[in-house]
């Protein structure tokens, strides 16, 4: 095997530190139309509220952050792993501009509730 092939295989199997910082998972989201605007619910179980960033720009609403794993017991070994940890990001496109929306958030039972109140919600 040539050195070039070995290096290519190594780069595919062993990502650099910068590549590990990329988004690892996308949280599920529900979008509701309300009388005052929109309600977006993100499933962020296990994410600390201080690790969540929310950005509204144009018609897009983006949530990003970090879910950290925690050690449950010293010396335990895993049998099965299905929960995603590390950085996450999800961008949703809504049918109206969000620039004038009044945004409030509530974090309840692992769900981030984003209320987007509009001056003219019927537009």
Residue pairs with C-beta under 8 A, 6 or more apart in sequence:
20 86
21 87
22 87
23 64
23 87
23 88
23 89
24 84
24 85
24 86
24 87
24 88
25 67
25 84
25 86
25 88
26 88
26 89
26 90
27 42
27 43
27 44
27 63
27 88
27 90
28 42
28 43
29 40
29 41
29 42
29 43
29 63
29 90
29 92
30 40
30 41
31 38
31 39
31 40
31 41
31 92
31 94
32 38
32 39
32 40
32 41
34 115
34 121
35 121
36 115
36 117
36 118
36 121
37 101
37 115
37 116
37 117
37 118
37 121
38 94
38 101
38 115
38 116
38 118
39 113
39 114
39 115
39 116
40 61
40 92
40 94
40 113
40 114
40 116
41 111
41 112
41 113
41 114
42 63
42 90
42 111
42 112
42 114
43 110
43 111
44 52
44 63
44 65
44 67
44 88
44 107
44 110
44 111
44 112
45 110
45 111
46 67
46 83
46 110
47 65
47 66
47 67
47 88
47 110
48 68
49 107
51 65
51 66
51 67
51 68
52 63
52 64
52 65
52 107
52 112
53 63
53 64
53 65
54 61
54 62
54 63
54 103
54 105
54 112
54 114
55 61
55 62
55 64
56 62
56 98
56 99
56 101
56 103
56 116
57 98
57 99
58 97
58 98
58 99
59 93
59 94
59 95
59 96
59 97
59 98
60 91
60 92
60 93
60 94
60 98
61 91
61 92
61 94
61 98
61 114
61 116
62 89
62 90
62 91
62 92
63 88
63 89
63 90
63 112
63 114
64 87
64 88
64 89
64 90
65 87
65 88
66 86
66 87
66 88
67 84
67 85
67 86
67 88
68 85
69 83
69 85
94 116
96 118
96 123
98 116
100 118
100 119
101 116
101 117
101 118
102 116
102 117
102 118
103 114
103 115
103 116
103 117
104 114
104 115
104 117
105 112
105 113
105 114
105 115
106 112
106 113
106 115
107 113
